[in-house]
Amino acid sequence: MLLSSPGTGNSLFWRSRTSPLAPPPSFKALCLPFSSSLPRANISRVSCSAETSSDVALAPAPDLIPWSEFARNVSGEWDGFGADFSRDGQPLELPESVVPEAYREWEVKVFDWQTQCPTLARPDEQTFYYKSIKLLPTVGCEADAATRYTIDQRSIELSALAFSYSVSGSYVAVWPLGNDQLELEHCLINPNDKESRVRIFHVVRLAESKMLLQSVKVFCELWDGPFRDGDQLGGCAIRSSGFASTPTTAASLVTGFWRVLLATTTFKASDSGCIQQVTGEKVIEILREEKDLLLLPKELWCSLQESKDGERVFSVGWLFEPGHAITSSCVFSTDSKLKEITMGRETARSDV
Protein backbone atom coordinates (compact mmCIF):
# COMPACT_ATOMS: atom_id res chain seq x y z
CA MET A 1 0.00 0.00 0.00
CA LEU A 2 1.42 3.35 -1.01
CA LEU A 3 1.58 5.82 1.83
CA SER A 4 0.18 9.10 0.58
CA SER A 5 -0.76 12.53 1.77
CA PRO A 6 -4.12 13.61 0.40
CA GLY A 7 -4.61 17.26 -0.07
CA THR A 8 -0.99 18.27 -0.33
CA GLY A 9 -1.62 19.60 -3.81
CA ASN A 10 1.12 20.58 -6.20
CA SER A 11 3.22 21.99 -3.41
CA LEU A 12 4.22 18.42 -2.56
CA PHE A 13 5.52 18.21 0.97
CA TRP A 14 6.14 21.87 1.68
CA ARG A 15 3.56 24.46 2.60
CA SER A 16 6.33 26.94 2.40
CA ARG A 17 7.19 30.53 2.00
CA THR A 18 10.67 30.80 0.54
CA SER A 19 12.55 33.82 1.67
CA PRO A 20 15.32 35.50 -0.35
CA LEU A 21 16.40 37.35 2.77
CA ALA A 22 19.09 36.27 5.18
CA PRO A 23 17.76 34.52 8.31
CA PRO A 24 17.19 36.62 11.42
CA PRO A 25 19.84 36.57 14.17
CA SER A 26 17.87 34.02 16.22
CA PHE A 27 18.27 31.63 13.31
CA LYS A 28 22.06 31.73 13.45
CA ALA A 29 22.35 28.40 15.27
CA LEU A 30 20.66 26.68 12.33
CA CYS A 31 23.37 27.38 9.80
CA LEU A 32 25.13 24.08 9.18
CA PRO A 33 27.67 24.59 6.36
CA PHE A 34 26.27 22.14 3.81
CA SER A 35 28.55 23.80 1.28
CA SER A 36 31.21 24.73 3.84
CA SER A 37 32.44 28.26 4.44
CA LEU A 38 34.76 28.04 1.44
CA PRO A 39 34.51 30.75 -1.19
CA ARG A 40 31.63 30.13 -3.56
CA ALA A 41 34.05 29.65 -6.46
CA ASN A 42 35.33 26.51 -4.76
CA ILE A 43 32.01 24.77 -4.13
CA SER A 44 30.43 24.51 -7.53
CA ARG A 45 28.47 21.37 -8.32
CA VAL A 46 30.45 18.29 -9.31
CA SER A 47 30.32 17.72 -13.05
CA CYS A 48 29.37 14.30 -14.40
CA SER A 49 31.41 14.71 -17.57
CA ALA A 50 34.91 13.25 -17.77
CA GLU A 51 37.82 15.70 -17.70
CA THR A 52 40.51 14.73 -20.19
CA SER A 53 42.91 17.67 -19.97
CA SER A 54 46.37 16.76 -18.74
CA ASP A 55 46.40 20.00 -16.75
CA VAL A 56 44.01 18.49 -14.22
CA ALA A 57 46.84 16.48 -12.66
CA LEU A 58 48.83 19.62 -11.85
CA ALA A 59 46.54 20.79 -9.02
CA PRO A 60 43.47 19.57 -7.15
CA ALA A 61 40.26 20.42 -8.96
CA PRO A 62 38.18 23.01 -7.08
CA ASP A 63 35.32 20.52 -6.84
CA LEU A 64 37.55 18.13 -4.87
CA ILE A 65 37.98 20.65 -2.05
CA PRO A 66 34.49 20.06 -0.56
CA TRP A 67 34.75 16.37 -1.45
CA SER A 68 37.99 16.02 0.55
CA GLU A 69 36.25 17.56 3.57
CA PHE A 70 33.36 15.12 3.13
CA ALA A 71 35.87 12.26 2.86
CA ARG A 72 37.50 13.21 6.17
CA ASN A 73 34.16 13.28 7.97
CA VAL A 74 32.63 10.12 6.51
CA SER A 75 35.63 7.75 6.50
CA GLY A 76 36.39 5.37 9.34
CA GLU A 77 35.12 2.39 11.28
CA TRP A 78 31.46 2.90 12.22
CA ASP A 79 30.05 0.41 14.76
CA GLY A 80 26.57 0.12 16.18
CA PHE A 81 23.25 -1.66 15.78
CA GLY A 82 20.80 -2.07 12.94
CA ALA A 83 17.17 -3.16 12.64
CA ASP A 84 14.49 -3.73 10.02
CA PHE A 85 11.01 -2.23 10.24
CA SER A 86 7.84 -2.95 8.30
CA ARG A 87 6.29 -0.28 6.09
CA ASP A 88 4.02 0.46 9.06
CA GLY A 89 7.00 1.07 11.35
CA GLN A 90 6.86 -2.19 13.32
CA PRO A 91 10.24 -3.74 14.24
CA LEU A 92 10.92 -7.12 12.62
CA GLU A 93 12.40 -9.99 14.60
CA LEU A 94 15.68 -11.54 13.55
CA PRO A 95 15.45 -14.98 11.90
CA GLU A 96 15.09 -17.68 14.54
CA SER A 97 18.09 -19.50 13.05
CA VAL A 98 20.48 -16.75 14.20
CA VAL A 99 19.04 -16.21 17.69
CA PRO A 100 21.05 -17.83 20.52
CA GLU A 101 19.36 -20.76 22.22
CA ALA A 102 19.38 -18.94 25.56
CA TYR A 103 17.12 -16.28 24.11
CA ARG A 104 14.80 -18.83 22.54
CA GLU A 105 14.47 -20.76 25.80
CA TRP A 106 13.41 -17.65 27.66
CA GLU A 107 11.23 -16.49 24.74
CA VAL A 108 13.21 -13.28 24.44
CA LYS A 109 12.55 -11.54 21.15
CA VAL A 110 15.61 -10.23 19.31
CA PHE A 111 15.24 -7.36 16.84
CA ASP A 112 18.71 -5.82 16.52
CA TRP A 113 21.81 -6.77 14.61
CA GLN A 114 25.17 -5.76 15.98
CA THR A 115 26.82 -4.05 13.01
CA GLN A 116 30.03 -2.64 11.60
CA CYS A 117 30.36 -0.33 8.62
CA PRO A 118 33.95 0.40 7.56
CA THR A 119 33.64 3.38 5.20
CA LEU A 120 36.22 4.98 2.93
CA ALA A 121 36.02 8.03 0.68
CA ARG A 122 39.34 9.05 -0.86
CA PRO A 123 39.95 12.80 -0.55
CA ASP A 124 41.88 13.09 -3.83
CA GLU A 125 39.37 11.27 -6.05
CA GLN A 126 35.63 10.78 -5.96
CA THR A 127 35.49 7.18 -4.81
CA PHE A 128 33.31 5.95 -1.95
CA TYR A 129 33.08 2.44 -0.56
CA TYR A 130 31.70 0.69 2.50
CA LYS A 131 31.02 -2.76 3.91
CA SER A 132 27.84 -3.13 5.96
CA ILE A 133 28.51 -6.10 8.25
CA LYS A 134 25.95 -7.89 10.39
CA LEU A 135 27.29 -9.91 13.31
CA LEU A 136 25.51 -12.93 14.77
CA PRO A 137 23.78 -12.07 18.08
CA THR A 138 25.58 -13.20 21.22
CA VAL A 139 24.55 -13.60 24.85
CA GLY A 140 26.45 -11.45 27.30
CA CYS A 141 29.88 -10.03 26.56
CA GLU A 142 31.23 -12.51 24.03
CA ALA A 143 33.59 -10.42 21.94
CA ASP A 144 35.69 -13.43 20.98
CA ALA A 145 32.58 -15.25 19.77
CA ALA A 146 31.41 -12.47 17.45
CA THR A 147 30.89 -13.91 13.98
CA ARG A 148 30.00 -12.21 10.73
CA TYR A 149 26.61 -13.19 9.35
CA THR A 150 26.46 -11.12 6.16
CA ILE A 151 28.67 -8.54 4.41
CA ASP A 152 27.09 -6.08 1.99
CA GLN A 153 29.78 -4.25 -0.01
CA ARG A 154 28.87 -1.11 -1.93
CA SER A 155 30.78 1.32 -4.13
CA ILE A 156 29.23 4.40 -5.71
CA GLU A 157 31.38 4.27 -8.83
CA LEU A 158 30.25 0.69 -9.51
CA SER A 159 26.59 0.63 -8.61
CA ALA A 160 25.01 3.84 -7.27
CA LEU A 161 22.38 5.46 -9.47
CA ALA A 162 22.89 8.80 -7.72
CA PHE A 163 24.92 10.18 -4.83
CA SER A 164 24.58 13.56 -3.09
CA TYR A 165 26.79 14.64 -0.22
CA SER A 166 27.38 17.40 2.32
CA VAL A 167 30.80 18.36 3.62
CA SER A 168 29.53 17.37 7.09
CA GLY A 169 29.75 13.69 6.11
CA SER A 170 26.02 13.27 5.46
CA TYR A 171 24.97 11.77 2.14
CA VAL A 172 22.05 10.31 0.19
CA ALA A 173 22.55 7.39 -2.21
CA VAL A 174 20.17 5.60 -4.57
CA TRP A 175 21.05 1.91 -4.97
CA PRO A 176 19.45 -0.55 -7.44
CA LEU A 177 18.54 -3.92 -5.91
CA GLY A 178 17.17 -5.71 -8.98
CA ASN A 179 13.65 -7.09 -9.34
CA ASP A 180 12.36 -3.52 -9.79
CA GLN A 181 13.54 -2.46 -6.34
CA LEU A 182 15.56 0.48 -5.09
CA GLU A 183 17.12 1.39 -1.77
CA LEU A 184 17.22 5.06 -0.85
CA GLU A 185 19.97 5.46 1.74
CA HIS A 186 19.97 8.58 3.92
CA CYS A 187 23.09 8.99 6.10
CA LEU A 188 22.81 11.84 8.61
CA ILE A 189 25.68 13.04 10.80
CA ASN A 190 24.78 14.50 14.20
CA PRO A 191 25.57 18.24 13.93
CA ASN A 192 26.56 18.25 17.62
CA ASP A 193 28.73 15.15 17.43
CA LYS A 194 30.51 14.26 14.19
CA GLU A 195 31.25 10.77 15.58
CA SER A 196 27.55 9.86 15.71
CA ARG A 197 25.40 9.10 12.68
CA VAL A 198 22.26 7.29 11.53
CA ARG A 199 21.59 5.58 8.21
CA ILE A 200 17.97 5.08 7.18
CA PHE A 201 17.02 3.07 4.10
CA HIS A 202 13.72 3.20 2.24
CA VAL A 203 13.28 -0.12 0.41
CA VAL A 204 11.06 0.75 -2.57
CA ARG A 205 9.43 -1.41 -5.22
CA LEU A 206 8.60 0.02 -8.64
CA ALA A 207 5.17 -1.13 -9.85
CA GLU A 208 3.97 0.37 -13.13
CA SER A 209 3.68 4.08 -12.37
CA LYS A 210 3.87 3.65 -8.59
CA MET A 211 6.68 3.53 -6.06
CA LEU A 212 5.66 1.32 -3.16
CA LEU A 213 7.41 1.44 0.21
CA GLN A 214 8.28 -2.14 1.21
CA SER A 215 10.24 -1.70 4.43
CA VAL A 216 12.63 0.55 6.33
CA LYS A 217 16.11 -0.26 7.65
CA VAL A 218 17.82 1.78 10.37
CA PHE A 219 21.44 1.78 11.54
CA CYS A 220 22.61 3.85 14.53
CA GLU A 221 26.40 4.05 14.51
CA LEU A 222 29.36 5.59 16.33
CA TRP A 223 32.81 6.30 14.88
CA ASP A 224 35.41 3.86 16.24
CA GLY A 225 38.61 5.07 14.63
CA PRO A 226 40.26 5.39 11.21
CA PHE A 227 39.35 3.08 8.35
CA ARG A 228 40.69 -0.48 8.84
CA ASP A 229 38.34 -2.27 6.44
CA GLY A 230 36.63 -4.02 9.33
CA ASP A 231 39.69 -6.02 10.36
CA GLN A 232 38.58 -6.10 14.01
CA LEU A 233 35.24 -7.37 15.25
CA GLY A 234 33.47 -4.99 17.59
CA GLY A 235 32.07 -7.53 20.06
CA CYS A 236 31.10 -6.01 23.39
CA ALA A 237 33.39 -3.02 22.76
CA ILE A 238 30.57 -1.36 20.81
CA ARG A 239 29.47 1.65 22.84
CA SER A 240 25.80 1.71 21.84
CA SER A 241 22.93 -0.74 22.38
CA GLY A 242 19.95 -2.17 20.55
CA PHE A 243 17.08 0.21 19.88
CA ALA A 244 14.44 -1.46 17.69
CA SER A 245 11.97 -2.17 20.51
CA THR A 246 12.49 1.13 22.36
CA PRO A 247 9.73 3.79 22.26
CA THR A 248 9.18 5.62 19.00
CA THR A 249 9.58 9.36 18.57
CA ALA A 250 6.67 11.38 19.96
CA ALA A 251 4.78 12.98 17.08
CA SER A 252 4.36 16.20 19.06
CA LEU A 253 8.14 16.72 18.97
CA VAL A 254 8.38 16.86 15.18
CA THR A 255 5.02 18.17 13.97
CA GLY A 256 4.09 21.82 13.52
CA PHE A 257 5.90 24.72 11.86
CA TRP A 258 9.64 24.52 11.20
CA ARG A 259 12.16 26.86 9.63
CA VAL A 260 14.53 25.01 7.30
CA LEU A 261 17.91 25.82 5.83
CA LEU A 262 17.68 23.73 2.67
CA ALA A 263 20.44 22.62 0.28
CA THR A 264 19.65 20.82 -2.97
CA THR A 265 20.97 18.84 -5.91
CA THR A 266 18.93 18.33 -9.07
CA PHE A 267 19.13 15.45 -11.52
CA LYS A 268 18.33 14.88 -15.17
CA ALA A 269 17.70 11.63 -16.99
CA SER A 270 21.32 11.63 -18.21
CA ASP A 271 22.73 12.06 -14.69
CA SER A 272 22.71 8.39 -13.68
CA GLY A 273 25.69 7.74 -11.44
CA CYS A 274 26.40 11.41 -10.81
CA ILE A 275 28.16 12.51 -7.64
CA GLN A 276 26.90 15.93 -6.59
CA GLN A 277 27.35 18.17 -3.60
CA VAL A 278 24.21 19.72 -2.12
CA THR A 279 24.45 23.48 -2.60
CA GLY A 280 22.36 26.61 -3.01
CA GLU A 281 21.09 27.01 0.54
CA LYS A 282 17.79 28.81 1.00
CA VAL A 283 15.47 29.35 3.96
CA ILE A 284 11.94 28.00 3.79
CA GLU A 285 9.17 27.36 6.31
CA ILE A 286 7.21 24.12 6.45
CA LEU A 287 4.26 22.60 8.27
CA ARG A 288 4.79 18.95 9.23
CA GLU A 289 1.67 16.94 10.05
CA GLU A 290 1.38 13.68 11.97
CA LYS A 291 -0.58 11.93 9.21
CA ASP A 292 2.49 12.15 6.97
CA LEU A 293 4.86 10.46 9.45
CA LEU A 294 6.20 6.98 10.05
CA LEU A 295 7.62 7.31 13.56
CA LEU A 296 10.75 5.34 14.51
CA PRO A 297 12.86 4.95 17.69
CA LYS A 298 15.92 7.07 18.53
CA GLU A 299 14.18 10.38 17.70
CA LEU A 300 13.91 9.33 14.04
CA TRP A 301 11.07 9.42 11.55
CA CYS A 302 10.42 9.02 7.86
CA SER A 303 7.60 9.77 5.43
CA LEU A 304 6.40 9.24 1.90
CA GLN A 305 4.21 11.90 0.33
CA GLU A 306 2.57 12.19 -3.07
CA SER A 307 1.30 15.28 -4.83
CA LYS A 308 -1.82 15.47 -6.95
CA ASP A 309 0.31 15.41 -10.08
CA GLY A 310 2.01 12.20 -8.99
CA GLU A 311 5.43 13.32 -7.78
CA ARG A 312 6.67 11.39 -4.76
CA VAL A 313 8.89 12.50 -1.91
CA PHE A 314 10.72 10.06 0.39
CA SER A 315 11.99 11.85 3.49
CA VAL A 316 13.76 11.03 6.75
CA GLY A 317 14.48 13.11 9.83
CA TRP A 318 16.49 13.02 13.05
CA LEU A 319 15.63 15.17 16.06
CA PHE A 320 19.18 15.45 17.35
CA GLU A 321 18.12 17.82 20.15
CA PRO A 322 14.77 19.31 21.20
CA GLY A 323 13.57 21.77 18.59
CA HIS A 324 16.39 20.99 16.15
CA ALA A 325 16.41 18.38 13.39
CA ILE A 326 18.35 17.32 10.34
CA THR A 327 16.45 15.92 7.36
CA SER A 328 16.92 14.67 3.82
CA SER A 329 14.57 13.86 0.94
CA CYS A 330 14.49 12.23 -2.49
CA VAL A 331 11.98 13.66 -4.97
CA PHE A 332 10.82 11.47 -7.88
CA SER A 333 8.82 12.47 -10.95
CA THR A 334 5.58 10.84 -12.04
CA ASP A 335 7.57 8.35 -14.16
CA SER A 336 9.73 7.36 -11.15
CA LYS A 337 12.80 9.32 -12.25
CA LEU A 338 14.91 11.01 -9.58
CA LYS A 339 14.50 14.79 -9.82
CA GLU A 340 16.03 16.18 -6.66
CA ILE A 341 17.79 15.38 -3.40
CA THR A 342 17.65 17.82 -0.50
CA MET A 343 19.24 18.11 2.93
CA GLY A 344 17.91 20.42 5.60
CA ARG A 345 18.72 21.83 9.03
CA GLU A 346 15.49 22.61 10.84
CA THR A 347 14.50 24.72 13.85
CA ALA A 348 11.02 24.48 15.36
CA ARG A 349 8.96 27.67 15.17
CA SER A 350 7.61 28.70 18.56
CA ASP A 351 6.10 31.99 17.39
CA VAL A 352 3.19 30.55 15.31
C-alpha positions in Angstrom: 0.0 0.0 0.0 1.4 3.4 -1.0 1.6 5.8 1.8 0.2 9.1 0.6 -0.8 12.5 1.8 -4.1 13.6 0.4 -4.6 17.3 -0.1 -1.0 18.3 -0.3 -1.6 19.6 -3.8 1.1 20.6 -6.2 3.2 22.0 -3.4 4.2 18.4 -2.6 5.5 18.2 1.0 6.1 21.9 1.7 3.6 24.5 2.6 6.3 26.9 2.4 7.2 30.5 2.0 10.7 30.8 0.5 12.6 33.8 1.7 15.3 35.5 -0.3 16.4 37.4 2.8 19.1 36.3 5.2 17.8 34.5 8.3 17.2 36.6 11.4 19.8 36.6 14.2 17.9 34.0 16.2 18.3 31.6 13.3 22.1 31.7 13.4 22.3 28.4 15.3 20.7 26.7 12.3 23.4 27.4 9.8 25.1 24.1 9.2 27.7 24.6 6.4 26.3 22.1 3.8 28.5 23.8 1.3 31.2 24.7 3.8 32.4 28.3 4.4 34.8 28.0 1.4 34.5 30.8 -1.2 31.6 30.1 -3.6 34.1 29.6 -6.5 35.3 26.5 -4.8 32.0 24.8 -4.1 30.4 24.5 -7.5 28.5 21.4 -8.3 30.5 18.3 -9.3 30.3 17.7 -13.0 29.4 14.3 -14.4 31.4 14.7 -17.6 34.9 13.2 -17.8 37.8 15.7 -17.7 40.5 14.7 -20.2 42.9 17.7 -20.0 46.4 16.8 -18.7 46.4 20.0 -16.7 44.0 18.5 -14.2 46.8 16.5 -12.7 48.8 19.6 -11.8 46.5 20.8 -9.0 43.5 19.6 -7.1 40.3 20.4 -9.0 38.2 23.0 -7.1 35.3 20.5 -6.8 37.6 18.1 -4.9 38.0 20.6 -2.0 34.5 20.1 -0.6 34.8 16.4 -1.5 38.0 16.0 0.5 36.3 17.6 3.6 33.4 15.1 3.1 35.9 12.3 2.9 37.5 13.2 6.2 34.2 13.3 8.0 32.6 10.1 6.5 35.6 7.8 6.5 36.4 5.4 9.3 35.1 2.4 11.3 31.5 2.9 12.2 30.1 0.4 14.8 26.6 0.1 16.2 23.3 -1.7 15.8 20.8 -2.1 12.9 17.2 -3.2 12.6 14.5 -3.7 10.0 11.0 -2.2 10.2 7.8 -3.0 8.3 6.3 -0.3 6.1 4.0 0.5 9.1 7.0 1.1 11.3 6.9 -2.2 13.3 10.2 -3.7 14.2 10.9 -7.1 12.6 12.4 -10.0 14.6 15.7 -11.5 13.5 15.4 -15.0 11.9 15.1 -17.7 14.5 18.1 -19.5 13.0 20.5 -16.7 14.2 19.0 -16.2 17.7 21.1 -17.8 20.5 19.4 -20.8 22.2 19.4 -18.9 25.6 17.1 -16.3 24.1 14.8 -18.8 22.5 14.5 -20.8 25.8 13.4 -17.7 27.7 11.2 -16.5 24.7 13.2 -13.3 24.4 12.6 -11.5 21.1 15.6 -10.2 19.3 15.2 -7.4 16.8 18.7 -5.8 16.5 21.8 -6.8 14.6 25.2 -5.8 16.0 26.8 -4.1 13.0 30.0 -2.6 11.6 30.4 -0.3 8.6 34.0 0.4 7.6 33.6 3.4 5.2 36.2 5.0 2.9 36.0 8.0 0.7 39.3 9.1 -0.9 40.0 12.8 -0.6 41.9 13.1 -3.8 39.4 11.3 -6.1 35.6 10.8 -6.0 35.5 7.2 -4.8 33.3 6.0 -1.9 33.1 2.4 -0.6 31.7 0.7 2.5 31.0 -2.8 3.9 27.8 -3.1 6.0 28.5 -6.1 8.3 26.0 -7.9 10.4 27.3 -9.9 13.3 25.5 -12.9 14.8 23.8 -12.1 18.1 25.6 -13.2 21.2 24.6 -13.6 24.9 26.5 -11.5 27.3 29.9 -10.0 26.6 31.2 -12.5 24.0 33.6 -10.4 21.9 35.7 -13.4 21.0 32.6 -15.2 19.8 31.4 -12.5 17.5 30.9 -13.9 14.0 30.0 -12.2 10.7 26.6 -13.2 9.4 26.5 -11.1 6.2 28.7 -8.5 4.4 27.1 -6.1 2.0 29.8 -4.2 0.0 28.9 -1.1 -1.9 30.8 1.3 -4.1 29.2 4.4 -5.7 31.4 4.3 -8.8 30.3 0.7 -9.5 26.6 0.6 -8.6 25.0 3.8 -7.3 22.4 5.5 -9.5 22.9 8.8 -7.7 24.9 10.2 -4.8 24.6 13.6 -3.1 26.8 14.6 -0.2 27.4 17.4 2.3 30.8 18.4 3.6 29.5 17.4 7.1 29.7 13.7 6.1 26.0 13.3 5.5 25.0 11.8 2.1 22.0 10.3 0.2 22.6 7.4 -2.2 20.2 5.6 -4.6 21.0 1.9 -5.0 19.5 -0.5 -7.4 18.5 -3.9 -5.9 17.2 -5.7 -9.0 13.6 -7.1 -9.3 12.4 -3.5 -9.8 13.5 -2.5 -6.3 15.6 0.5 -5.1 17.1 1.4 -1.8 17.2 5.1 -0.8 20.0 5.5 1.7 20.0 8.6 3.9 23.1 9.0 6.1 22.8 11.8 8.6 25.7 13.0 10.8 24.8 14.5 14.2 25.6 18.2 13.9 26.6 18.3 17.6 28.7 15.1 17.4 30.5 14.3 14.2 31.2 10.8 15.6 27.5 9.9 15.7 25.4 9.1 12.7 22.3 7.3 11.5 21.6 5.6 8.2 18.0 5.1 7.2 17.0 3.1 4.1 13.7 3.2 2.2 13.3 -0.1 0.4 11.1 0.8 -2.6 9.4 -1.4 -5.2 8.6 0.0 -8.6 5.2 -1.1 -9.9 4.0 0.4 -13.1 3.7 4.1 -12.4 3.9 3.7 -8.6 6.7 3.5 -6.1 5.7 1.3 -3.2 7.4 1.4 0.2 8.3 -2.1 1.2 10.2 -1.7 4.4 12.6 0.6 6.3 16.1 -0.3 7.7 17.8 1.8 10.4 21.4 1.8 11.5 22.6 3.8 14.5 26.4 4.1 14.5 29.4 5.6 16.3 32.8 6.3 14.9 35.4 3.9 16.2 38.6 5.1 14.6 40.3 5.4 11.2 39.4 3.1 8.4 40.7 -0.5 8.8 38.3 -2.3 6.4 36.6 -4.0 9.3 39.7 -6.0 10.4 38.6 -6.1 14.0 35.2 -7.4 15.2 33.5 -5.0 17.6 32.1 -7.5 20.1 31.1 -6.0 23.4 33.4 -3.0 22.8 30.6 -1.4 20.8 29.5 1.7 22.8 25.8 1.7 21.8 22.9 -0.7 22.4 20.0 -2.2 20.6 17.1 0.2 19.9 14.4 -1.5 17.7 12.0 -2.2 20.5 12.5 1.1 22.4 9.7 3.8 22.3 9.2 5.6 19.0 9.6 9.4 18.6 6.7 11.4 20.0 4.8 13.0 17.1 4.4 16.2 19.1 8.1 16.7 19.0 8.4 16.9 15.2 5.0 18.2 14.0 4.1 21.8 13.5 5.9 24.7 11.9 9.6 24.5 11.2 12.2 26.9 9.6 14.5 25.0 7.3 17.9 25.8 5.8 17.7 23.7 2.7 20.4 22.6 0.3 19.7 20.8 -3.0 21.0 18.8 -5.9 18.9 18.3 -9.1 19.1 15.5 -11.5 18.3 14.9 -15.2 17.7 11.6 -17.0 21.3 11.6 -18.2 22.7 12.1 -14.7 22.7 8.4 -13.7 25.7 7.7 -11.4 26.4 11.4 -10.8 28.2 12.5 -7.6 26.9 15.9 -6.6 27.4 18.2 -3.6 24.2 19.7 -2.1 24.4 23.5 -2.6 22.4 26.6 -3.0 21.1 27.0 0.5 17.8 28.8 1.0 15.5 29.4 4.0 11.9 28.0 3.8 9.2 27.4 6.3 7.2 24.1 6.5 4.3 22.6 8.3 4.8 19.0 9.2 1.7 16.9 10.1 1.4 13.7 12.0 -0.6 11.9 9.2 2.5 12.1 7.0 4.9 10.5 9.4 6.2 7.0 10.0 7.6 7.3 13.6 10.8 5.3 14.5 12.9 5.0 17.7 15.9 7.1 18.5 14.2 10.4 17.7 13.9 9.3 14.0 11.1 9.4 11.5 10.4 9.0 7.9 7.6 9.8 5.4 6.4 9.2 1.9 4.2 11.9 0.3 2.6 12.2 -3.1 1.3 15.3 -4.8 -1.8 15.5 -7.0 0.3 15.4 -10.1 2.0 12.2 -9.0 5.4 13.3 -7.8 6.7 11.4 -4.8 8.9 12.5 -1.9 10.7 10.1 0.4 12.0 11.8 3.5 13.8 11.0 6.8 14.5 13.1 9.8 16.5 13.0 13.0 15.6 15.2 16.1 19.2 15.5 17.4 18.1 17.8 20.2 14.8 19.3 21.2 13.6 21.8 18.6 16.4 21.0 16.2 16.4 18.4 13.4 18.4 17.3 10.3 16.5 15.9 7.4 16.9 14.7 3.8 14.6 13.9 0.9 14.5 12.2 -2.5 12.0 13.7 -5.0 10.8 11.5 -7.9 8.8 12.5 -11.0 5.6 10.8 -12.0 7.6 8.4 -14.2 9.7 7.4 -11.2 12.8 9.3 -12.2 14.9 11.0 -9.6 14.5 14.8 -9.8 16.0 16.2 -6.7 17.8 15.4 -3.4 17.6 17.8 -0.5 19.2 18.1 2.9 17.9 20.4 5.6 18.7 21.8 9.0 15.5 22.6 10.8 14.5 24.7 13.8 11.0 24.5 15.4 9.0 27.7 15.2 7.6 28.7 18.6 6.1 32.0 17.4 3.2 30.6 15.3 
